[in-house]
Amino acid sequence: MTLTYAALRLDLPFVTSKKGRRAVLNSIKERLSHMNCSLLDLSGEYPKEAEIGIAFLSPDEQRAKHKIEKIETMLESRFPEIRTELTYELL
């Protein structure tokens, strides 16, 4: 089993309030929860930036990397206006 921890950093230039950021994050978190990921909002006070912690288990490293690629593809296709940075660690 491979445990994967990822940090998803988001740049939200069009968001002006924490309420707006929360709406965007809830939409992203809903999509990610359908991929069997555990999620945690790690965002700070600044509404134009956000961070989500993602964790999931995979049978092997190859499937873990495939799931990371699937997450990146989903973010690019569903949320093209958001700049994202996804870093991850396989344990």
DRENDO-1510 file (C-alpha; in Angstrom, 1 decimal, always signed):
<recs>
REC; n; res; u; v; w
REC; 1; MET; +0.0; +0.0; +0.0 .
REC; 2; THR; +1.1; +3.5; -0.8 .
REC; 3; LEU; +0.0; +6.5; +1.1 .
REC; 4; THR; +0.0; +9.7; -0.8 .
REC; 5; TYR; -0.1; +13.2; +0.7 .
REC; 6; ALA; -0.5; +16.1; -1.6 .
REC; 7; ALA; -0.7; +19.9; -1.1 .
REC; 8; LEU; -2.8; +21.7; -3.6 .
REC; 9; ARG; -2.1; +25.5; -3.7 .
REC; 10; LEU; -4.6; +27.7; -5.5 .
REC; 11; ASP; -4.2; +31.3; -6.7 .
REC; 12; LEU; -7.7; +32.9; -6.9 .
REC; 13; PRO; -7.2; +36.4; -8.4 .
REC; 14; PHE; -11.0; +36.9; -9.1 .
REC; 15; VAL; -12.0; +36.1; -5.5 .
REC; 16; THR; -12.6; +39.2; -3.2 .
REC; 17; SER; -13.8; +37.6; +0.0 .
REC; 18; LYS; -13.4; +34.5; +2.2 .
REC; 19; LYS; -17.0; +33.6; +1.3 .
REC; 20; GLY; -16.1; +33.6; -2.4 .
REC; 21; ARG; -13.0; +31.5; -1.7 .
REC; 22; ARG; -15.1; +29.1; +0.4 .
REC; 23; ALA; -17.5; +28.6; -2.5 .
REC; 24; VAL; -14.6; +27.8; -4.9 .
REC; 25; LEU; -13.0; +25.4; -2.4 .
REC; 26; ASN; -16.3; +23.6; -1.7 .
REC; 27; SER; -16.7; +23.0; -5.4 .
REC; 28; ILE; -13.2; +21.6; -5.7 .
REC; 29; LYS; -13.5; +19.6; -2.5 .
REC; 30; GLU; -16.7; +18.0; -3.8 .
REC; 31; ARG; -15.0; +16.8; -7.0 .
REC; 32; LEU; -12.0; +15.5; -5.1 .
REC; 33; SER; -14.2; +13.6; -2.6 .
REC; 34; HIS; -15.7; +11.6; -5.4 .
REC; 35; MET; -12.2; +10.4; -6.1 .
REC; 36; ASN; -11.9; +8.8; -2.6 .
REC; 37; CYS; -9.6; +11.4; -1.2 .
REC; 38; SER; -9.4; +12.7; +2.3 .
REC; 39; LEU; -9.4; +16.5; +2.3 .
REC; 40; LEU; -8.5; +19.3; +4.7 .
REC; 41; ASP; -8.7; +23.1; +4.1 .
REC; 42; LEU; -5.4; +24.6; +5.1 .
REC; 43; SER; -6.1; +28.1; +3.9 .
REC; 44; GLY; -5.0; +31.2; +5.7 .
REC; 45; GLU; -6.5; +34.6; +6.1 .
REC; 46; TYR; -5.8; +36.0; +2.6 .
REC; 47; PRO; -8.9; +35.3; +0.4 .
REC; 48; LYS; -7.0; +35.2; -3.0 .
REC; 49; GLU; -4.9; +32.2; -1.9 .
REC; 50; ALA; -6.0; +28.8; -0.7 .
REC; 51; GLU; -4.5; +25.4; +0.1 .
REC; 52; ILE; -6.0; +22.0; +0.4 .
REC; 53; GLY; -4.4; +19.0; +1.9 .
REC; 54; ILE; -5.2; +15.7; +0.1 .
REC; 55; ALA; -4.4; +12.2; +1.3 .
REC; 56; PHE; -5.3; +8.8; -0.2 .
REC; 57; LEU; -4.2; +5.2; -0.3 .
REC; 58; SER; -3.3; +3.2; -3.4 .
REC; 59; PRO; -2.2; -0.4; -4.0 .
REC; 60; ASP; +1.1; +0.7; -5.5 .
REC; 61; GLU; +3.1; +3.8; -6.6 .
REC; 62; GLN; +2.1; +3.6; -10.2 .
REC; 63; ARG; -1.6; +3.8; -9.4 .
REC; 64; ALA; -0.9; +6.7; -6.9 .
REC; 65; LYS; +0.9; +8.6; -9.7 .
REC; 66; HIS; -2.0; +7.9; -12.0 .
REC; 67; LYS; -4.5; +9.3; -9.5 .
REC; 68; ILE; -2.4; +12.5; -9.1 .
REC; 69; GLU; -2.4; +12.9; -12.9 .
REC; 70; LYS; -6.2; +12.4; -12.8 .
REC; 71; ILE; -6.5; +15.1; -10.2 .
REC; 72; GLU; -4.4; +17.5; -12.2 .
REC; 73; THR; -6.4; +16.8; -15.4 .
REC; 74; MET; -9.7; +17.4; -13.5 .
REC; 75; LEU; -8.5; +20.7; -12.1 .
REC; 76; GLU; -7.3; +21.9; -15.6 .
REC; 77; SER; -10.5; +20.9; -17.3 .
REC; 78; ARG; -13.1; +21.9; -14.6 .
REC; 79; PHE; -11.4; +25.0; -13.2 .
REC; 80; PRO; -9.3; +26.5; -16.0 .
REC; 81; GLU; -9.4; +30.0; -14.5 .
REC; 82; ILE; -7.6; +28.9; -11.3 .
REC; 83; ARG; -3.8; +28.6; -11.2 .
REC; 84; THR; -2.9; +25.5; -9.3 .
REC; 85; GLU; +0.3; +23.9; -7.9 .
REC; 86; LEU; +0.1; +20.3; -6.8 .
REC; 87; THR; +3.0; +18.9; -4.8 .
REC; 88; TYR; +2.9; +15.4; -3.4 .
REC; 89; GLU; +4.9; +12.8; -1.5 .
REC; 90; LEU; +4.5; +9.0; -1.7 .
REC; 91; LEU; +5.1; +7.1; +1.5 .
</recs>
